[in-house]
Amino acid sequence: MAIALLSAKDRPDLVDAAEAMGGSLWPQWLTTAAQRSYWSALYQPNLAAFQTIAVDDTSGEIVGLANSVPFWRGDALPNTGWDWVLEHGVLAARSGSATNALSALAAAVLPSQRGTGLAQRLLEAMKPPARAAGLTSMVAPVRPTLKALYPLQDFATYCAWRRDDGTPFDPWLRTHEAMGAHVIGPAMASQTITGTLAQWQHWTGLKFPASGRYAIPGALAPLDIDLAADLGICLEPNLWMEHPL
Ligand SMILES: CC(C)(COP(=O)(O)OP(=O)(O)OC[C@H]1O[C@@H](n2cnc3c(N)ncnc32)[C@H](O)[C@@H]1OP(=O)(O)O)[C@@H](O)C(=O)NCCC(=O)NCCS
């Protein structure tokens, strides 16, 4: 079985199915305001070359999806990492303003294909279109895949954990590092997820009898519930990493 990597620019017919596959791999609550406003723009003609769909040659099944966006990189990468770079990347594409860097936004692989190197191929596939566009660096606000299992650990401390062999404890950070990426630093408010109490109850299956902080399954940070305001906010951290381009 061979897996083909196809650009969304060449195969717009696959985008809906790829998005459905990718969406099924994230926690239901993990949608930000920036995402609602700007995500679909990634598949417009001027950004579609930066989105890669992985297809099983034999069955035609979509098994992976990788998203990235060019943006203007200034002196520092912001604490509002993922939301910021999605918004600014899409706005730059819309206005035709200059960009000098690529940011990875997401990589998703069906569970049946994990541990096969496909995730690494998807990250590599982001680079040729970036070079072709004249971009000179590549960064990623990385979501460590096992952090949710360690809800009490400080994010930066968790990200710094190493195995006995010296490689990162977290498998997804390990993959990035194995590709030559290095850590820039945490983006502690990378994804802001807000919802009413009813929405959070629906998304998590939990009830929230009092205001305060709750650990919710799959989250990298606690959910803050404010009963009086009928509001729950989760500020998800990511780790800015820089890849060789
Ligand atoms: C993040 C994601 C794309 C990584 O895919 P992956 O296939 O697990 O990644 P890798 O192939 O690089 O594997 C990473 C490590 O986990 C191991 N691994 C992953 N899945 C495995 C499996 N099913 N069996 C055995 N080992 C597995 C790999 O061997 C590797 O370990 P190593 O560094 O010791 O070799 C995938 O987990 C995913 O789609 N998650 C949901 C979406 C997500 O969280 N995306 C990340 C934020 S953008």
The ligand as an SDF file (V2000), in Angstrom:
LIG
                    3D

 48 50  0  0  0  0  0  0  0  0999 V2000
    0.1880   14.1200   15.7050 C   0  0  0  0  0  0  0  0  0  0  0  0
    0.0760   12.9450   14.7550 C   0  0  0  0  0  0  0  0  0  0  0  0
   -0.1010   13.4530   13.3360 C   0  0  0  0  0  0  0  0  0  0  0  0
    1.3860   12.1560   14.8570 C   0  0  0  0  0  0  0  0  0  0  0  0
    1.3100   11.0330   14.0470 O   0  0  0  0  0  0  0  0  0  0  0  0
    2.2070    9.7540   14.3890 P   0  0  0  0  0  0  0  0  0  0  0  0
    2.0710    8.8070   13.2730 O   0  0  0  0  0  0  0  0  0  0  0  0
    1.8730    9.3020   15.7550 O   0  0  0  0  0  0  0  0  0  0  0  0
    3.6610   10.4170   14.4080 O   0  0  0  0  0  0  0  0  0  0  0  0
    5.0010    9.6940   14.2560 P   0  0  0  0  0  0  0  0  0  0  0  0
    4.9380    8.6400   13.1850 O   0  0  0  0  0  0  0  0  0  0  0  0
    6.0110   10.7810   14.0810 O   0  0  0  0  0  0  0  0  0  0  0  0
    5.1930    8.9760   15.6250 O   0  0  0  0  0  0  0  0  0  0  0  0
    5.6700    9.6360   16.7590 C   0  0  0  0  0  0  0  0  0  0  0  0
    6.1390    8.5940   17.7480 C   0  0  0  0  0  0  0  0  0  0  0  0
    5.0430    7.8560   18.2790 O   0  0  0  0  0  0  0  0  0  0  0  0
    5.1800    6.4830   17.9190 C   0  0  0  0  0  0  0  0  0  0  0  0
    3.8770    5.9520   17.5150 N   0  0  0  0  0  0  0  0  0  0  0  0
    2.8290    6.6840   17.1070 C   0  0  0  0  0  0  0  0  0  0  0  0
    1.7790    5.9030   16.8490 N   0  0  0  0  0  0  0  0  0  0  0  0
    2.1780    4.6570   17.0920 C   0  0  0  0  0  0  0  0  0  0  0  0
    1.5400    3.4120   16.9950 C   0  0  0  0  0  0  0  0  0  0  0  0
    0.2710    3.2960   16.6260 N   0  0  0  0  0  0  0  0  0  0  0  0
    2.2420    2.3360   17.3130 N   0  0  0  0  0  0  0  0  0  0  0  0
    3.5230    2.4620   17.7020 C   0  0  0  0  0  0  0  0  0  0  0  0
    4.1720    3.6130   17.8120 N   0  0  0  0  0  0  0  0  0  0  0  0
    3.5140    4.6910   17.5110 C   0  0  0  0  0  0  0  0  0  0  0  0
    6.1350    6.4860   16.7640 C   0  0  0  0  0  0  0  0  0  0  0  0
    6.8420    5.2720   16.6090 O   0  0  0  0  0  0  0  0  0  0  0  0
    7.0680    7.5880   17.1490 C   0  0  0  0  0  0  0  0  0  0  0  0
    7.9430    7.1750   18.1750 O   0  0  0  0  0  0  0  0  0  0  0  0
    9.5340    7.2800   18.0050 P   0  0  0  0  0  0  0  0  0  0  0  0
    9.8800    8.7270   18.0150 O   0  0  0  0  0  0  0  0  0  0  0  0
   10.0550    6.5860   19.1980 O   0  0  0  0  0  0  0  0  0  0  0  0
    9.8480    6.6030   16.7050 O   0  0  0  0  0  0  0  0  0  0  0  0
   -1.0880   11.9980   15.1360 C   0  0  0  0  0  0  0  0  0  0  0  0
   -0.8770   11.5580   16.4490 O   0  0  0  0  0  0  0  0  0  0  0  0
   -2.4400   12.6810   15.0500 C   0  0  0  0  0  0  0  0  0  0  0  0
   -3.0210   12.7790   13.9650 O   0  0  0  0  0  0  0  0  0  0  0  0
   -2.9910   13.1620   16.1910 N   0  0  0  0  0  0  0  0  0  0  0  0
   -4.2580   13.8620   16.2020 C   0  0  0  0  0  0  0  0  0  0  0  0
   -4.0940   15.2850   15.7200 C   0  0  0  0  0  0  0  0  0  0  0  0
   -2.9870   15.9920   16.4760 C   0  0  0  0  0  0  0  0  0  0  0  0
   -2.9350   16.0020   17.7000 O   0  0  0  0  0  0  0  0  0  0  0  0
   -2.0860   16.6590   15.7380 N   0  0  0  0  0  0  0  0  0  0  0  0
   -0.9150   17.3480   16.3530 C   0  0  0  0  0  0  0  0  0  0  0  0
   -1.0780   18.7710   16.5310 C   0  0  0  0  0  0  0  0  0  0  0  0
   -1.0650   19.6310   14.9960 S   0  0  0  0  0  0  0  0  0  0  0  0
  1  2  1  0
  2  3  1  0
  2  4  1  0
  2 36  1  0
  4  5  1  0
  5  6  1  0
  6  7  2  0
  6  8  1  0
  6  9  1  0
  9 10  1  0
 10 11  2  0
 10 12  1  0
 10 13  1  0
 13 14  1  0
 14 15  1  0
 15 16  1  0
 15 30  1  0
 16 17  1  0
 17 18  1  0
 17 28  1  0
 18 19  1  0
 18 27  1  0
 19 20  2  0
 20 21  1  0
 21 22  1  0
 21 27  2  0
 22 23  1  0
 22 24  2  0
 24 25  1  0
 25 26  2  0
 26 27  1  0
 28 29  1  0
 28 30  1  0
 30 31  1  0
 31 32  1  0
 32 33  2  0
 32 34  1  0
 32 35  1  0
 36 37  1  0
 36 38  1  0
 38 39  2  0
 38 40  1  0
 40 41  1  0
 41 42  1  0
 42 43  1  0
 43 44  2  0
 43 45  1  0
 45 46  1  0
 46 47  1  0
 47 48  1  0
M  END
$$$$
